[in-house]
Amino acid sequence: MAISIEDVEHVARLARLKLTEEEKETYRRQLSDVLEHARKISEVDTSDVPPTSHTLPLRNVFREDSLRPSLSVKEATGSAAWAVEGAFKVPRII
């Protein structure tokens, strides 16, 4: 599929790019090559290939949840410069 110079100019206008005539021709050729490659790929028979979201099988590895001792609120906020009602107080950033 060939892309016209007008198509390249339209895309450049949308992207707010100012292209020289040489750049327009370069991009026209490159975009045409990309679309030609996509056309060739679409001709490949994939009827026996199942749809996948990843090329390799994935599985989540979960560990068992277990209760463990942790810091109390007082221990966690005890050394904080500013702590209010068990929460860290931080300066407002605007």
C-alpha positions in Angstrom: 0.0 0.0 0.0 1.5 3.3 -1.1 1.2 6.4 1.1 0.9 9.7 -0.7 2.8 12.9 0.1 -0.6 14.4 1.1 -1.0 11.6 3.7 2.4 12.4 5.1 1.6 16.1 5.2 -1.7 15.4 7.0 0.1 13.3 9.7 2.8 15.9 10.0 0.1 18.6 10.5 -1.6 16.6 13.2 1.8 16.1 14.9 2.6 19.8 14.4 5.7 18.9 12.5 7.3 21.1 9.8 8.9 18.8 7.3 11.1 19.5 4.3 10.3 18.1 0.9 13.1 15.6 1.4 11.8 14.4 4.8 8.3 14.1 3.4 9.6 11.7 0.7 11.7 9.8 3.2 8.7 9.3 5.5 6.4 8.4 2.6 8.8 5.6 1.6 9.2 4.4 5.2 5.5 4.4 6.0 4.7 2.6 2.7 7.3 0.0 3.6 5.8 -0.5 7.1 2.3 -0.9 5.6 3.6 -3.3 3.0 5.2 -5.4 5.7 2.0 -5.4 7.7 0.1 -6.6 4.6 2.6 -9.5 4.1 2.2 -10.5 7.8 -1.6 -10.5 7.4 -1.3 -13.1 4.7 0.2 -15.7 7.1 -2.1 -18.5 7.9 -2.7 -18.3 11.7 -5.9 -20.4 11.8 -4.1 -23.1 13.9 -2.4 -20.7 16.3 -4.4 -20.0 19.5 -4.7 -16.4 20.6 -2.3 -15.4 23.4 -1.5 -12.4 25.4 2.1 -13.4 25.9 4.6 -15.5 23.9 5.6 -17.5 26.9 3.2 -19.1 29.5 3.0 -17.1 32.6 1.9 -18.0 36.1 1.8 -16.0 39.3 3.8 -17.3 42.2 2.1 -16.7 45.5 3.3 -17.4 48.9 1.1 -18.5 51.7 -0.1 -15.6 53.9 1.0 -15.9 57.4 0.7 -13.6 60.4 4.0 -12.3 61.6 4.9 -9.7 64.2 5.3 -6.2 62.9 5.8 -2.7 64.2 3.1 -1.0 66.2 1.9 2.4 65.1 3.8 4.0 67.9 7.0 2.2 66.9 6.6 3.1 63.2 5.8 6.8 63.8 7.9 7.2 66.9 11.0 8.6 65.3 9.2 10.7 62.6 9.8 14.4 62.7 6.0 15.0 62.3 3.5 12.4 63.2 -0.2 13.1 63.9 -2.7 10.6 65.2 -0.6 7.6 64.0 0.1 9.0 60.5 3.1 10.7 59.0 2.6 14.4 58.4 4.4 15.8 55.4 4.7 19.3 54.1 2.2 20.3 51.4 3.8 20.6 47.9 2.1 23.0 45.4 
